[in-house]
Amino acid sequence: MEIKKITYPTPDEYYNKQLFHIQEDGLDIQFGTVFLEKGTRIPEKGFSKHPQHEISIITKGKIEMLNEKGAVLGYLNAGDFVYIKALEAQAGNVLEDTKLIYVLNQKV
């Protein structure tokens, strides 16, 4: 067992803070936190896709999620969670300073 406190990156650090990365028994699991500053877009241009399934919990803030055509798909607010399938395109406009907790997982 490993116990850690949940901490977030500070505004002057890289936006993603990985707290655990476990690779065993055919699984790759990553757990961490993110801080996104109001007025930014994630990613800056285009859309990101990653090979892992993602579950994120918004603990503070608001993000406007976009579809691949750039239209608004919906809003993530404090208290919401989102599931994003592996290789699903994702992008968003950060409407308020936002903190979230994420879990990425995939079979290896």
C-alpha positions as CSV (number, residue, x, y, z in Angstrom):
1,M,0.0,0.0,0.0
2,E,1.2,3.5,-0.8
3,I,-0.6,6.5,0.6
4,K,-0.1,10.0,-0.7
5,K,-1.8,13.4,-0.3
6,I,-3.7,14.8,-3.3
7,T,-1.7,17.9,-4.5
8,Y,-2.2,20.0,-7.6
9,P,0.5,21.6,-9.7
10,T,1.0,25.3,-9.0
11,P,0.2,27.8,-11.8
12,D,4.0,28.2,-12.5
13,E,4.5,24.4,-12.9
14,Y,3.5,22.2,-15.8
15,Y,-0.3,21.8,-15.7
16,N,-0.2,18.0,-15.1
17,K,1.1,16.4,-11.8
18,Q,1.3,12.6,-11.9
19,L,0.9,11.1,-8.5
20,F,1.0,7.4,-9.4
21,H,2.0,5.4,-12.4
22,I,1.5,1.6,-12.0
23,Q,2.5,-0.9,-14.7
24,E,1.8,-4.5,-13.7
25,D,-0.3,-7.5,-14.6
26,G,-1.0,-6.3,-18.1
27,L,-2.3,-2.9,-17.0
28,D,-1.0,0.6,-17.2
29,I,-2.7,3.0,-14.7
30,Q,-1.9,6.6,-14.2
31,F,-3.4,8.9,-11.5
32,G,-2.8,12.6,-11.1
33,T,-4.1,16.1,-10.9
34,V,-4.3,19.0,-13.3
35,F,-4.5,22.8,-12.9
36,L,-5.8,24.7,-15.9
37,E,-5.7,28.5,-15.9
38,K,-8.8,30.5,-17.0
39,G,-8.6,31.7,-20.6
40,T,-6.5,28.9,-21.9
41,R,-7.4,26.2,-24.4
42,I,-6.3,22.6,-23.9
43,P,-4.6,21.7,-26.2
44,E,-3.6,25.1,-27.5
45,K,-4.5,24.0,-31.1
46,G,-6.4,21.0,-32.5
47,F,-7.4,18.1,-30.4
48,S,-5.6,15.6,-28.3
49,K,-6.1,11.8,-28.3
50,H,-4.3,9.3,-26.1
51,P,-4.3,5.5,-26.0
52,Q,-5.7,5.3,-22.5
53,H,-9.3,5.4,-21.2
54,E,-9.7,8.5,-19.0
55,I,-12.0,9.3,-16.1
56,S,-11.6,12.8,-14.7
57,I,-13.4,14.5,-11.8
58,I,-13.7,18.3,-11.8
59,T,-13.0,19.5,-8.3
60,K,-13.0,23.3,-9.1
61,G,-13.8,25.4,-12.1
62,K,-15.4,25.1,-15.5
63,I,-14.4,23.8,-18.9
64,E,-16.3,24.2,-22.2
65,M,-15.7,20.9,-24.1
66,L,-15.5,21.0,-27.9
67,N,-16.3,18.4,-30.5
68,E,-13.9,17.8,-33.5
69,K,-15.8,20.4,-35.6
70,G,-15.2,23.0,-32.8
71,A,-18.8,23.2,-31.7
72,V,-19.6,23.1,-27.9
73,L,-20.2,19.6,-26.8
74,G,-21.0,20.5,-23.2
75,Y,-19.7,22.0,-20.0
76,L,-17.7,20.4,-17.1
77,N,-18.3,22.0,-13.8
78,A,-17.0,21.4,-10.2
79,G,-18.6,18.2,-9.0
80,D,-18.9,16.6,-12.5
81,F,-16.9,13.7,-13.9
82,V,-16.3,12.7,-17.4
83,Y,-15.3,9.4,-19.1
84,I,-13.3,9.7,-22.4
85,K,-12.7,6.6,-24.4
86,A,-9.2,5.7,-25.6
87,L,-8.3,7.7,-28.8
88,E,-11.4,9.9,-28.5
89,A,-10.6,13.5,-29.6
90,Q,-10.8,16.0,-26.8
91,A,-10.3,19.8,-26.4
92,G,-11.7,22.5,-24.2
93,N,-11.8,26.2,-23.3
94,V,-11.0,26.8,-19.7
95,L,-13.7,29.3,-18.5
96,E,-12.6,29.4,-14.8
97,D,-9.4,28.3,-13.1
98,T,-9.9,24.6,-12.9
99,K,-8.6,21.7,-10.9
100,L,-9.3,18.1,-11.7
101,I,-8.3,14.6,-10.7
102,Y,-7.7,12.0,-13.4
103,V,-7.2,8.3,-13.9
104,L,-5.8,6.9,-17.2
105,N,-5.8,3.2,-17.8
106,Q,-5.1,0.7,-20.6
107,K,-4.1,-2.9,-21.1
108,V,-0.5,-3.4,-22.2
